[in-house]
Amino acid sequence: MNVFSPSFFLLSLLILTPLSFLTLPFTIKLCGRAIGWYIRSRTSSRRELLLSRAEAEEKEYHAKSPPNGDEEWERVESYTAGSDTNGEKGSKAWSGVIGFFHPFCNAGGGGERVLWAAIRATQRRWPEVLCIVYTGDHDVDKNQIIDRVRTRFNIHLHPPKIQFLYLSTRRFVLASTWPHFTLLGQSFGSLVLAYDAFNLLVPDVFVDTMGYAFTLGFSKFLFPDVPTGAYVHYPTISTDMLGSLDEGGHGVNAGQGRGYRGVAKRQYWLAFAWLYSFVGGQVDVVMTNSTWTQGHIRKLWGPRRARRKKVFETEAVFPPVAVEELEGAIDVSKESEKNRGKYLLYIAQFRPEKNHQVILDAFAKFLHVQQGSSQEKPKLILIGSVRDSDDATRVYKLRLLAHELKIKDDVEFICDASWPQILDWLRRSWVGVNGMWNEHFGIGVVEYQAAGLISVVNASGGPKIDIVVDVDGQPTGKYLSSVVHIVSDPLLPGFHATTPEEFAHRFGKALSLSSDETLAMRLRARASAKRFTEDAFAEKWIKHMARLIQLHQDSHSSMK
């Protein structure tokens, strides 16, 4: 047959086209590994430099420290025993590099508390490990970040064994960069950011602590031998989000599923959910911050993780809360009641989903009902961190709203409060408020309970399922919800409401309990908070980190 004839050309196409489709997945994988090999070889010198710098800083640190001044870092807590996957006490000598992907590490929120507590637990368990934090916070250096961690969270890190690598592409994960198709845009942006991170250093273990699941899939594409871990604060997409598009839905997208645009949005979200499930199925070790998040992640990632034979189940690892410190710093007794004022305290970052405007509206209505009362006039205290100009603008608009509602003198805004300031307000306040629908966990709510505040929270997510639960058959707080279900007994948990008027009514109930009822509820709340200590978090974190380290060791031993 003439090789230049049309028939030969068509026959070749018929044979080669199916073959190309069959070999395409293998070709893509091969390309990914080749790129990964190139990145790893190109950054190997920086790895050696960072390890040498850490060793030098370690010697300098010990030279400056008193003889027994660093005992905390030589001590391995009792919970580390049996933390290896084989049930035996593992060696402390593993000296690899663990990368923590947290582009907004200096934000000062609950997610950052998890990051720093995780690093502290890792440092104590494996003193020779070098922890790398990939961050985009160019306006602060290492010492400033560590100082803020100490003042904001009272968490003391070991400076020589932590280094920060600064990303130059963080703008790609900002919502403002993607005014349309925001979920997909930010996920694509996280790939750009991850590529930036890997070109700075390829770690031995890669952990995302901020919710950028696509970075973990990308890591597996480039470096199949690098174990990946995820601490999920909130699923990027969930069945609740899809349901929020319906009439009567909740959240910032409530009721947007109508018309052709609503149908298109729903299909877009379904397609994104498939992508999210695909990348999540590749994660080796998955931790979630609450039972609510665990349920959604298991539903989304579970089937694909099972098909990929990921042996470790998704587990809830409750975030660390300074429960012991709060118990030591704040007295809850009959004597301490006289030190509390009629303050309603709301600790939350100034973000749209925290529903500060709803709480302001409810508080205004509550004060209107209280007019003419001879009792102490309540005051609303809003404490939160301001991450960027968008948050600052949001605070400005909330101040304007308080002025319009004629309650500006009854509301106090405290931005970027230090830990001592937060402690002082927890000690003085009466009620702790949480207004977010489907709050993934609610560290602030646990702090309320540990400090003995009466919690008034939305009946959804972590606050309902994990935190404000009965103790010995008695309530530890009250629920507010967007579901109509009014309960007549004021001592039962689960006060539900749909409007600010109902929220206002519950504020009144919380402030009008008798002194005996109030103290009893405070003590039950404090007892309930003991489930969320820093030690409890560290114990579970170390168990999962040991699995990742074991996967790394198994992978490298099989290559030898």
Backbone torsions as a table, in degrees:
resi	resn	phi	psi	omega
1	MET	NA	135.9	179.0
2	ASN	-69.9	122.3	-176.4
3	VAL	-68.1	-14.2	179.5
4	PHE	-98.5	3.4	-177.9
5	SER	-78.3	152.7	177.7
6	PRO	-59.6	-36.1	-178.4
7	SER	-65.4	-39.7	177.7
8	PHE	-65.7	-39.1	178.7
9	PHE	-62.8	-44.2	179.1
10	LEU	-66.4	-39.1	179.2
11	LEU	-64.3	-40.3	178.3
12	SER	-62.6	-42.0	178.2
13	LEU	-61.5	-43.1	-179.1
14	LEU	-62.0	-31.9	-178.5
15	ILE	-84.9	-45.2	-172.7
16	LEU	-76.0	-32.4	-177.5
17	THR	-60.7	-50.7	176.5
18	PRO	-61.3	-37.5	-179.7
19	LEU	-63.7	-39.0	179.8
20	SER	-64.7	-38.6	178.0
21	PHE	-67.4	-36.7	-179.5
22	LEU	-68.7	-34.6	-177.8
23	THR	-91.2	-6.7	-176.5
24	LEU	-58.8	-48.1	179.9
25	PRO	-58.9	-41.7	179.1
26	PHE	-63.9	-40.0	-179.9
27	THR	-64.3	-42.4	179.1
28	ILE	-62.9	-45.1	178.6
29	LYS	-61.0	-42.3	-179.6
30	LEU	-63.0	-40.4	177.4
31	CYS	-63.4	-42.9	178.9
32	GLY	-60.5	-43.3	-179.5
33	ARG	-68.5	-35.0	178.4
34	ALA	-65.9	-43.2	177.4
35	ILE	-63.6	-42.8	178.8
36	GLY	-61.3	-41.7	178.1
37	TRP	-61.8	-40.7	-179.4
38	TYR	-65.8	-44.6	179.9
39	ILE	-62.8	-44.4	-177.7
40	ARG	-63.8	-42.4	-180.0
41	SER	-68.0	-34.1	-178.3
42	ARG	-72.9	-26.4	-176.9
43	THR	-102.9	3.3	-176.2
44	SER	-62.9	-35.1	-180.0
45	SER	-67.2	-36.6	177.2
46	ARG	-66.6	-36.2	177.2
47	ARG	-59.4	-48.2	179.7
48	GLU	-63.1	-37.5	179.4
49	LEU	-64.1	-43.9	-179.3
50	LEU	-66.6	-39.9	178.0
51	LEU	-64.7	-40.5	178.5
52	SER	-66.4	-39.9	178.7
53	ARG	-63.8	-41.4	179.2
54	ALA	-62.9	-40.3	179.1
55	GLU	-64.6	-41.9	178.9
56	ALA	-65.9	-42.4	179.4
57	GLU	-65.7	-33.6	178.3
58	GLU	-63.1	-45.4	179.5
59	LYS	-64.0	-42.7	179.2
60	GLU	-65.1	-39.6	-179.2
61	TYR	-62.8	-45.9	-178.8
62	HIS	-70.8	-29.6	178.5
63	ALA	-67.3	-33.1	-179.5
64	LYS	-85.3	-21.8	-175.3
65	SER	-82.1	150.2	173.6
66	PRO	-61.9	161.4	-177.4
67	PRO	-52.0	-41.1	-179.1
68	ASN	-111.4	19.9	-174.3
69	GLY	-79.4	-9.8	-175.6
70	ASP	-120.6	26.4	-175.8
71	GLU	-60.1	-30.2	-177.6
72	GLU	-59.0	-34.1	-176.4
73	TRP	-87.7	-13.6	174.7
74	GLU	-89.4	-14.0	-174.9
75	ARG	-89.8	132.7	174.7
76	VAL	-107.9	120.6	-174.5
77	GLU	-62.6	157.5	-177.9
78	SER	-60.8	-27.0	-178.3
79	TYR	-71.7	-8.1	179.1
80	THR	-78.5	-18.9	178.6
81	ALA	-63.5	134.2	179.8
82	GLY	72.9	18.6	-176.5
83	SER	-84.0	-13.1	176.8
84	ASP	-74.1	160.8	-174.7
85	THR	-67.8	-21.6	179.8
86	ASN	-89.5	5.2	176.5
87	GLY	83.9	-2.8	178.5
88	GLU	-98.7	159.8	177.9
89	LYS	-70.4	116.5	-174.8
90	GLY	-79.8	164.1	179.7
91	SER	-69.6	142.6	175.7
92	LYS	-83.4	-3.6	-167.1
93	ALA	-86.1	-3.0	-179.5
94	TRP	-59.9	128.7	-170.6
95	SER	-126.0	42.1	179.7
96	GLY	-83.3	-168.6	-179.4
97	VAL	-118.6	124.3	177.4
98	ILE	-110.3	123.6	179.4
99	GLY	-98.1	126.0	177.2
100	PHE	-106.9	116.4	-178.5
101	PHE	-90.9	105.6	-176.8
102	HIS	-150.5	79.1	-172.4
103	PRO	-58.9	-19.9	-179.9
104	PHE	-116.8	50.8	-171.4
105	CYS	-67.2	-18.1	-177.5
106	ASN	-98.8	14.8	-174.7
107	ALA	-68.9	-32.3	175.9
108	GLY	85.6	18.7	179.5
109	GLY	-99.8	-171.4	-179.3
110	GLY	-62.8	-35.6	177.8
111	GLY	-63.3	-34.6	178.5
112	GLU	-72.7	-33.9	175.1
113	ARG	-60.2	-41.3	177.6
114	VAL	-60.9	-46.1	179.9
115	LEU	-56.3	-51.1	-175.1
116	TRP	-71.4	-35.6	176.2
117	ALA	-66.7	-36.2	177.8
118	ALA	-65.3	-43.0	179.4
119	ILE	-66.7	-40.8	178.5
120	ARG	-62.1	-44.1	178.7
121	ALA	-63.2	-40.1	179.1
122	THR	-64.8	-42.8	179.6
123	GLN	-63.2	-39.8	-179.9
124	ARG	-69.3	-37.4	-177.2
125	ARG	-77.7	-40.9	-179.5
126	TRP	-125.0	83.3	-173.2
127	PRO	-61.2	-21.9	-177.3
128	GLU	-90.2	-4.8	-179.0
129	VAL	-72.3	141.1	172.5
130	LEU	-100.2	117.8	179.0
131	CYS	-93.2	123.8	178.6
132	ILE	-108.8	128.8	176.3
133	VAL	-110.5	118.8	174.9
134	TYR	-86.1	115.8	-175.0
135	THR	-135.7	157.2	175.6
136	GLY	-108.2	11.5	-177.2
137	ASP	-83.7	77.7	-176.7
138	HIS	-71.4	-15.4	-175.2
139	ASP	-83.1	-2.1	179.7
140	VAL	-133.2	147.4	177.0
141	ASP	-100.1	-178.1	-175.8
142	LYS	-57.2	-47.8	-177.5
143	ASN	-64.2	-38.4	179.4
144	GLN	-66.1	-40.3	179.3
145	ILE	-64.6	-47.6	-178.1
146	ILE	-64.3	-38.0	177.5
147	ASP	-63.8	-40.7	-179.6
148	ARG	-68.8	-36.1	176.2
149	VAL	-59.7	-40.2	-179.4
150	ARG	-68.8	-44.8	-176.6
151	THR	-77.4	-34.6	-177.1
152	ARG	-80.8	-41.0	-172.9
153	PHE	-116.9	-6.0	-174.9
154	ASN	57.3	37.5	176.5
155	ILE	-109.2	125.2	-176.1
156	HIS	-104.3	112.9	180.0
157	LEU	-93.7	162.1	177.3
158	HIS	-96.8	101.7	-169.9
159	PRO	-56.1	-40.7	-175.5
160	PRO	-61.3	-28.1	-174.3
161	LYS	-101.7	25.2	174.2
162	ILE	-138.5	133.7	178.5
163	GLN	-132.4	152.0	-179.5
164	PHE	-115.6	129.7	175.2
165	LEU	-111.4	127.0	-169.4
166	TYR	-96.4	123.3	-178.8
167	LEU	-85.7	144.8	-177.9
168	SER	-105.7	1.7	-172.7
169	THR	-122.2	25.9	-175.3
170	ARG	-63.3	-23.9	-179.3
171	ARG	-58.2	-23.5	-176.9
172	PHE	-72.5	-12.9	177.4
173	VAL	-106.1	5.3	177.1
174	LEU	-79.8	138.8	179.3
175	ALA	-61.4	-32.5	-179.3
176	SER	-65.4	-22.1	177.9
177	THR	-73.3	-23.8	-175.6
178	TRP	-125.3	76.5	-179.4
179	PRO	-63.9	-23.4	176.5
180	HIS	-122.9	148.0	-178.0
181	PHE	51.4	52.2	-171.9
182	THR	-62.9	-44.2	-179.0
183	LEU	-59.2	-48.7	-178.5
184	LEU	-67.8	-40.7	179.9
185	GLY	-62.6	-46.3	179.7
186	GLN	-66.4	-34.2	178.0
187	SER	-67.8	-42.5	174.3
188	PHE	-62.5	-41.2	178.2
189	GLY	-61.2	-34.9	178.7
190	SER	-66.0	-28.8	175.8
191	LEU	-67.5	-41.0	176.4
192	VAL	-61.8	-43.1	-179.6
193	LEU	-65.8	-39.4	178.4
194	ALA	-66.2	-39.6	177.0
195	TYR	-62.0	-39.5	175.1
196	ASP	-59.9	-45.4	-178.1
197	ALA	-64.4	-46.7	-177.3
198	PHE	-66.1	-28.6	177.7
199	ASN	-76.5	-8.8	171.4
200	LEU	-90.9	-42.1	179.1
201	LEU	-168.4	136.9	173.5
202	VAL	-98.9	116.1	-177.1
203	PRO	-81.1	171.3	173.2
204	ASP	-80.3	-32.8	176.7
205	VAL	-134.3	135.5	-176.5
206	PHE	-119.3	122.6	-175.8
207	VAL	-125.8	127.6	173.5
208	ASP	-98.7	122.5	-179.1
209	THR	-114.3	14.4	-175.8
210	MET	-125.2	-7.9	175.4
211	GLY	104.0	17.2	178.1
212	TYR	-95.9	77.4	-174.3
213	ALA	-63.0	-30.5	-177.8
214	PHE	-64.2	-27.0	178.4
215	THR	-66.2	-31.6	-179.4
216	LEU	-72.0	-41.0	174.9
217	GLY	-63.2	-39.2	179.0
218	PHE	-65.4	-38.1	177.2
219	SER	-61.4	-43.3	178.8
220	LYS	-64.9	-33.9	178.5
221	PHE	-65.5	-41.1	-177.8
222	LEU	-87.2	-38.4	-173.3
223	PHE	-133.0	79.6	-176.9
224	PRO	-60.0	-23.0	-177.4
225	ASP	-86.3	-3.8	179.3
226	VAL	-92.1	112.7	178.2
227	PRO	-63.0	143.9	-178.5
228	THR	-119.7	141.4	177.1
229	GLY	-131.2	147.2	179.3
230	ALA	-129.2	130.4	166.6
231	TYR	-108.5	108.0	-171.0
232	VAL	-97.1	116.7	176.6
233	HIS	-84.0	-32.6	-174.2
234	TYR	-162.1	128.3	178.4
235	PRO	-64.4	134.8	-179.6
236	THR	-59.7	-34.3	176.6
237	ILE	-137.2	147.2	-179.4
238	SER	-151.2	166.7	177.3
239	THR	-64.5	-30.4	176.9
240	ASP	-64.5	-38.3	177.2
241	MET	-63.0	-43.8	179.0
242	LEU	-62.6	-39.3	178.7
243	GLY	-69.1	-25.4	-178.7
244	SER	-67.2	-19.0	179.2
245	LEU	-71.3	-19.3	-178.0
246	ASP	-74.0	163.5	174.4
247	GLU	-58.8	133.6	-178.6
248	GLY	82.2	7.7	178.3
249	GLY	-70.6	174.3	-177.0
250	HIS	-122.9	168.0	176.6
251	GLY	92.1	-176.8	-173.8
252	VAL	-70.7	-15.6	179.4
253	ASN	-108.2	20.0	-175.1
254	ALA	-56.8	127.9	173.8
255	GLY	71.3	15.6	-176.6
256	GLN	-90.4	12.7	-178.7
257	GLY	-90.6	11.2	-178.5
258	ARG	-88.7	152.4	174.8
259	GLY	74.2	-179.1	-176.8
260	TYR	-66.5	-32.6	178.2
261	ARG	-68.8	-36.4	177.7
262	GLY	-66.8	-40.2	177.5
263	VAL	-63.4	-43.2	179.1
264	ALA	-62.7	-40.6	179.8
265	LYS	-64.0	-41.1	179.9
266	ARG	-63.0	-44.0	-179.8
267	GLN	-65.7	-37.9	176.7
268	TYR	-62.0	-44.2	179.0
269	TRP	-65.5	-38.7	178.2
270	LEU	-63.4	-41.7	178.5
271	ALA	-64.8	-41.0	178.9
272	PHE	-66.0	-37.2	178.3
273	ALA	-60.5	-37.3	177.4
274	TRP	-64.2	-44.5	178.3
275	LEU	-63.2	-42.2	179.9
276	TYR	-62.4	-40.5	178.0
277	SER	-66.4	-36.8	-178.8
278	PHE	-63.5	-48.9	-178.3
279	VAL	-72.3	-35.3	179.2
280	GLY	-66.1	-28.6	179.4
281	GLY	-67.9	-10.9	-177.9
282	GLN	-97.6	-3.9	-176.4
283	VAL	-77.6	134.4	-176.1
284	ASP	-75.7	-46.2	-177.4
285	VAL	-129.5	126.0	-175.5
286	VAL	-122.7	125.1	173.5
287	MET	-119.5	144.4	175.6
288	THR	-123.9	159.4	-174.3
289	ASN	-87.9	-5.2	-178.0
290	SER	-161.1	167.0	176.1
291	THR	-65.4	-36.3	179.3
292	TRP	-62.5	-48.3	178.9
293	THR	-65.1	-39.5	179.5
294	GLN	-58.2	-43.6	-179.7
295	GLY	-61.2	-43.6	-179.6
296	HIS	-69.4	-41.1	-179.1
297	ILE	-67.8	-39.5	177.1
298	ARG	-61.8	-38.6	179.8
299	LYS	-68.3	-39.1	-176.3
300	LEU	-83.1	-45.3	-174.3
301	TRP	-97.1	-23.5	-171.5
302	GLY	-54.8	-51.9	-177.3
303	PRO	-59.3	-43.7	-179.7
304	ARG	-70.9	-36.2	177.1
305	ARG	-65.1	-36.4	177.7
306	ALA	-66.2	-41.3	179.9
307	ARG	-66.9	-30.3	178.0
308	ARG	-87.7	5.0	175.1
309	LYS	60.9	41.7	172.2
310	LYS	-76.7	116.7	-167.3
311	VAL	-82.6	-18.2	-174.8
312	PHE	-95.3	125.4	179.8
313	GLU	-69.3	150.9	172.6
314	THR	-69.0	126.6	-176.3
315	GLU	-125.8	147.3	174.9
316	ALA	-82.5	123.6	175.6
317	VAL	-120.8	99.6	-174.5
318	PHE	-60.3	138.4	-179.8
319	PRO	-59.3	152.6	179.7
320	PRO	-77.6	136.0	176.6
321	VAL	-127.5	144.2	-176.7
322	ALA	-75.7	57.7	-175.6
323	VAL	-64.0	-47.7	-178.0
324	GLU	-61.7	-41.4	180.0
325	GLU	-65.9	-40.3	178.9
326	LEU	-64.7	-39.5	178.2
327	GLU	-64.0	-37.9	180.0
328	GLY	-74.8	-30.0	-174.6
329	ALA	-91.5	-22.4	-173.7
330	ILE	-124.5	119.6	178.5
331	ASP	-83.2	138.6	174.3
332	VAL	-123.5	100.5	-176.8
333	SER	-160.0	176.6	176.7
334	LYS	-61.8	-36.2	-179.5
335	GLU	-66.9	-36.0	-176.1
336	SER	-76.4	-16.2	-177.7
337	GLU	-61.7	-32.1	-177.9
338	LYS	-71.3	-14.2	178.6
339	ASN	-88.7	-7.5	-178.4
340	ARG	-93.3	138.9	175.2
341	GLY	-107.2	174.4	-179.5
342	LYS	-80.6	61.5	179.9
343	TYR	-101.0	133.8	172.4
344	LEU	-103.4	115.0	-171.9
345	LEU	-105.7	128.2	176.1
346	TYR	-124.0	109.5	177.9
347	ILE	-102.0	112.6	-179.2
348	ALA	-166.7	145.1	174.1
349	GLN	-60.1	149.8	-178.4
350	PHE	-82.9	78.4	179.3
351	ARG	-122.4	156.2	-174.8
352	PRO	-57.6	-41.1	-174.6
353	GLU	-70.1	-10.5	-180.0
354	LYS	-78.0	-8.9	173.0
355	ASN	58.6	41.8	177.5
356	HIS	-61.3	-35.0	-177.9
357	GLN	-65.8	-33.1	177.2
358	VAL	-66.6	-42.6	-179.9
359	ILE	-65.7	-39.4	176.6
360	LEU	-62.3	-44.8	179.6
361	ASP	-62.2	-44.9	179.8
362	ALA	-63.1	-40.6	-179.3
363	PHE	-66.5	-37.0	177.6
364	ALA	-62.5	-43.4	179.1
365	LYS	-66.8	-37.6	177.9
366	PHE	-62.6	-44.6	178.8
367	LEU	-64.6	-35.2	178.5
368	HIS	-61.5	-40.8	178.4
369	VAL	-67.8	-32.0	-176.6
370	GLN	-80.8	-5.5	-177.3
371	GLN	-56.8	133.4	179.5
372	GLY	89.9	-7.6	179.8
373	SER	-72.6	144.1	179.4
374	SER	-84.3	-5.9	-178.8
375	GLN	-76.1	164.7	178.3
376	GLU	-57.5	133.4	-177.9
377	LYS	-73.9	124.8	-179.7
378	PRO	-67.8	160.0	177.9
379	LYS	-138.4	140.4	179.9
380	LEU	-97.8	127.5	-179.8
381	ILE	-114.4	119.6	179.2
382	LEU	-109.7	114.6	-179.4
383	ILE	-116.3	129.9	178.9
384	GLY	-168.0	161.3	178.4
385	SER	-89.4	150.7	177.7
386	VAL	-112.8	108.9	-173.1
387	ARG	-82.4	-35.3	-173.0
388	ASP	-157.1	-171.8	-177.4
389	SER	-64.9	-31.5	177.7
390	ASP	-63.3	-43.2	177.3
391	ASP	-64.7	-40.3	179.4
392	ALA	-62.6	-40.4	177.1
393	THR	-64.2	-38.1	-179.5
394	ARG	-64.6	-42.0	177.8
395	VAL	-62.9	-40.5	178.6
396	TYR	-60.3	-43.0	179.7
397	LYS	-68.0	-34.4	176.7
398	LEU	-67.0	-37.2	175.8
399	ARG	-63.3	-41.7	177.2
400	LEU	-62.3	-40.5	178.7
401	LEU	-63.1	-42.9	177.9
402	ALA	-60.9	-36.9	177.4
403	HIS	-66.4	-43.9	179.7
404	GLU	-64.0	-34.2	180.0
405	LEU	-81.7	-0.8	179.1
406	LYS	62.5	38.0	178.5
407	ILE	-128.3	17.2	-174.6
408	LYS	-60.6	-29.9	178.7
409	ASP	-80.8	-9.5	-178.4
410	ASP	-107.4	5.0	-179.9
411	VAL	-126.8	134.6	177.2
412	GLU	-122.2	127.2	176.9
413	PHE	-99.7	128.5	178.0
414	ILE	-126.3	107.7	-176.6
415	CYS	-97.5	137.7	176.8
416	ASP	53.4	50.4	-178.5
417	ALA	-69.0	145.9	174.4
418	SER	-78.8	165.4	-179.9
419	TRP	-61.6	-42.6	176.6
420	PRO	-58.4	-37.2	177.3
421	GLN	-64.2	-43.6	179.7
422	ILE	-62.6	-44.4	177.7
423	LEU	-56.7	-43.3	-178.1
424	ASP	-62.0	-42.7	-179.7
425	TRP	-72.1	-34.4	175.6
426	LEU	-64.7	-34.3	179.9
427	ARG	-71.2	-31.6	-173.1
428	ARG	-96.1	-18.1	-170.5
429	SER	-85.5	162.5	-177.4
430	TRP	-104.1	-45.7	-174.1
431	VAL	-123.8	141.4	172.6
432	GLY	-108.5	131.9	-172.2
433	VAL	-115.3	141.3	170.4
434	ASN	-139.2	120.7	-174.6
435	GLY	-109.4	2.8	-174.4
436	MET	-80.8	135.7	173.9
437	TRP	-79.8	132.0	-179.1
438	ASN	55.8	43.7	170.6
439	GLU	-56.1	126.6	-174.0
440	HIS	-62.2	-42.0	173.2
441	PHE	-135.3	-81.9	179.7
442	GLY	116.7	64.5	179.1
443	ILE	-57.9	-38.8	179.2
444	GLY	-59.2	-35.8	179.8
445	VAL	-67.4	-40.0	176.1
446	VAL	-62.9	-40.5	177.4
447	GLU	-62.2	-39.2	175.3
448	TYR	-56.5	-49.3	-174.8
449	GLN	-66.5	-43.8	179.8
450	ALA	-62.1	-30.9	179.0
451	ALA	-85.4	-3.7	177.6
452	GLY	86.1	14.9	177.7
453	LEU	-77.1	155.0	173.4
454	ILE	-87.0	117.2	-174.6
455	SER	-85.3	131.6	173.9
456	VAL	-120.5	104.8	-168.1
457	VAL	-130.8	164.1	174.9
458	ASN	-71.2	138.1	-176.8
459	ALA	-84.4	68.6	178.7
460	SER	-160.9	165.3	173.9
461	GLY	57.7	-151.5	-176.4
462	GLY	-60.4	-43.3	179.9
463	PRO	-55.1	-36.8	-179.7
464	LYS	-80.4	-46.3	-171.2
465	ILE	-78.7	-40.8	-170.0
466	ASP	-110.0	-28.7	-166.2
467	ILE	-106.6	-66.1	-176.2
468	VAL	-84.6	78.8	-177.7
469	VAL	-120.2	163.9	-179.1
470	ASP	-68.0	145.7	171.7
471	VAL	-121.2	120.4	-177.0
472	ASP	55.2	37.2	177.1
473	GLY	78.0	6.3	-178.4
474	GLN	-119.9	150.4	-175.1
475	PRO	-74.4	155.3	175.0
476	THR	-113.4	2.4	-179.9
477	GLY	176.8	-166.6	-178.1
478	LYS	-129.6	150.2	179.7
479	TYR	-104.6	146.3	168.1
480	LEU	-121.7	140.5	-176.3
481	SER	-146.2	165.7	173.2
482	SER	-94.1	18.0	176.5
483	VAL	-110.0	129.0	-178.6
484	VAL	-73.3	115.4	178.9
485	HIS	-169.1	82.3	-174.2
486	ILE	-84.2	126.9	179.7
487	VAL	-104.4	132.4	-172.5
488	SER	-81.7	-30.4	-178.0
489	ASP	-77.5	116.6	-175.1
490	PRO	-69.4	-9.7	-179.8
491	LEU	-97.0	-7.7	179.0
492	LEU	-82.1	142.8	172.8
493	PRO	-73.0	156.5	176.2
494	GLY	101.6	33.2	170.7
495	PHE	-71.2	114.2	-175.2
496	HIS	-111.5	145.4	-179.9
497	ALA	-151.5	157.9	179.5
498	THR	-108.8	-15.9	-171.5
499	THR	-127.9	161.8	174.6
500	PRO	-57.2	-28.7	177.9
501	GLU	-60.7	-40.9	179.6
502	GLU	-70.5	-38.1	175.1
503	PHE	-58.7	-45.4	-179.7
504	ALA	-59.5	-41.2	179.6
505	HIS	-61.5	-40.1	-179.0
506	ARG	-70.0	-33.9	173.9
507	PHE	-58.1	-43.8	179.7
508	GLY	-62.0	-41.3	179.1
509	LYS	-62.5	-43.4	-178.1
510	ALA	-64.7	-33.4	-178.2
511	LEU	-86.0	-10.8	-175.2
512	SER	-107.2	6.3	176.0
513	LEU	-62.7	151.9	177.2
514	SER	-66.3	163.3	-177.7
515	SER	-61.3	-38.9	179.4
516	ASP	-68.3	-42.6	178.5
517	GLU	-64.2	-40.0	-179.4
518	THR	-63.2	-48.7	-178.3
519	LEU	-65.7	-39.4	178.9
520	ALA	-62.6	-40.8	179.0
521	MET	-68.3	-37.9	177.5
522	ARG	-60.3	-44.6	-177.9
523	LEU	-68.0	-37.3	176.6
524	ARG	-65.9	-39.6	179.3
525	ALA	-62.6	-43.5	179.6
526	ARG	-63.3	-40.9	178.5
527	ALA	-63.2	-39.4	180.0
528	SER	-64.8	-33.9	-175.6
529	ALA	-68.9	-15.7	-178.1
530	LYS	-63.4	-14.1	179.3
531	ARG	-75.1	-8.8	-171.3
532	PHE	-121.3	36.7	-178.2
533	THR	-75.1	164.2	177.4
534	GLU	-66.4	-34.1	177.7
535	ASP	-66.6	-39.6	178.6
536	ALA	-63.1	-40.1	176.5
537	PHE	-64.8	-47.5	-176.3
538	ALA	-60.4	-39.5	-179.4
539	GLU	-60.4	-45.6	-179.4
540	LYS	-73.0	-39.0	-179.8
541	TRP	-59.8	-45.2	-178.0
542	ILE	-63.8	-36.9	178.0
543	LYS	-59.7	-44.2	-178.7
544	HIS	-74.8	-35.8	177.5
545	MET	-66.1	-36.3	177.0
546	ALA	-61.4	-35.4	177.4
547	ARG	-64.5	-42.0	179.5
548	LEU	-65.8	-42.2	178.5
549	ILE	-64.5	-39.7	178.4
550	GLN	-64.3	-39.0	176.6
551	LEU	-62.3	-40.3	177.3
552	HIS	-63.1	-45.7	-179.2
553	GLN	-66.0	-40.3	178.0
554	ASP	-63.7	-41.0	-179.6
555	SER	-62.7	-42.4	-176.9
556	HIS	-77.9	-30.3	177.3
557	SER	-69.8	-31.9	178.7
558	SER	-72.5	-21.2	179.3
559	MET	-80.9	-17.9	-176.1
560	LYS	-78.9	NA	NA
